[in-house]
Amino acid sequence: MDAHCEKIGTSPARARLMSLLHCGGSQRMTCIAEALGVSPRNVTALVDGLETDGFAEREPHPVDRRATMVRLTPAGLKWAKQNLCPLFEQYSAAFTKLPKADRVELARLLSAVRETLQAHASCGGDKG
């Protein structure tokens, strides 16, 4: 991913944030920090940069007035589609080269991991 990020002129951390918002929809700032494994201060700096470039915007949480949500703007969605989707397609192509039985097992394992993470998650994204 680092080579792809260098090619498209962005940092891996910024690309991971864009990917998280593109795939998961609007997210709480605290959930972004958890998902990326970085401090809330780092998330603030990343979101500030995306806002400056017109790729993301903050909005109040619909229920929790203490929480701030972040979502991609139309320009951010366009950038993600142009720059991240080709990388996802490369990953997909690599996985399709695996034998079907291995892909089925991998899907089963990833589903189990996802379920475990969701069961332990203290926050969730809002795709709407």
N, C-alpha and C positions, 0 to 999 in steps of 0.2 A: 504494500500500500504506500510505503514511503516514496518509492520511485514514481508511482502514479501521482501522488500529491505534488512532488517536485515538478513533474511534467505540466500539471494544471495550475501551478503557482499558488498553492495553499499549504498550510501545515496539516500534518496528520490529525492533530487535536481538533482543528477547525473542520476538517472533512468528517471526522467521527461525529461531531455535533450536528453538522448538516445532515448526515446520514440518519442519525437518531431522530431528528425532527421530520425528515422526509418520510421515513418508514413508520414512525410512531405517532405522528401528529403533535399537537400542542402538548407541552410538557411543563411540569413545575420545575423551577430552577433547582430545588433541592434534589429532585429525582434525576435531573440531568447530571448533577455532581455525582450521585450514586452510580448511575449507569456508566459514566465515563471514568469513574475511579479517580476523580480529581477533587480539589477543594472547591467550596462555593465561591471563593475569591477568583479561582481560575475560570469558573463558569461565567462569572460576571464579566471578566475581561474578554472572554470569547464572545459572549452575547453582545457586549459593547461594540466589538469589531464588526459583527454581523449586522448590527443595527446601523452603524456608520456607513456600511456598504449597501444598505437597503435590502438585505437578505432576510432579516428577522425582525420581529417586533415583540415587545413585552405587552402583556395585557393582564388585568386583574383576574384572579381565579373566580369562577362563577359563584362559588359558595364560600370559600375561605378567604376573607378579606386580607389575611396576613400573607397569603401566598401570591407569588407572581408566576404567571405562565409565559412561555416563549413559544412562538410559532414562526414558521417560514412565511415570508411575504410571497406574492406571485413571482417576484424577481428571484427570490431564494429557491422556490420550487423549480423555476426554469433552469437556474444554475445547477441544481442537484440533478435534474434529469439529463442535462447536457454533460456533466462532468463525473457524476457518481454512477449513474446507471450503466455506462459502458464498463466500469470496473465490476459491478455486480454481474453483468453478463459474462465477463471473463471467469469469475468465480463459478457461475452456473455451468459454463462450458467445461470447466475442470471437473466438477462433480459428476457431470453426465458421462464422463469417461470411466467412472467407477462401475464395476459390475452391479447389476440391479440389486442383488442380494445385499451388497455392501451399502448401497444408497438407502435401501429399506431399513437396514440396521442403524445407519447414521441418523435417519429421520426419527426413528424410534428413540434413540438416545438423546437427540437434541430436544425432542418433545418432553422427555422426562426431565431434562435439565430445565427447560422453560417452565414446566409445571412446578418444579421445586423452587425456582427463583420467584415465581409469582406467589407461591404460598408464603414465602418469607418477605415479600416486598412490603414496604410500608407506604409506598406511593405508587400511583399508576398514571399512565398517560391518558389523554383525552383526544381521541381521533377526530372528534367533531369540531 
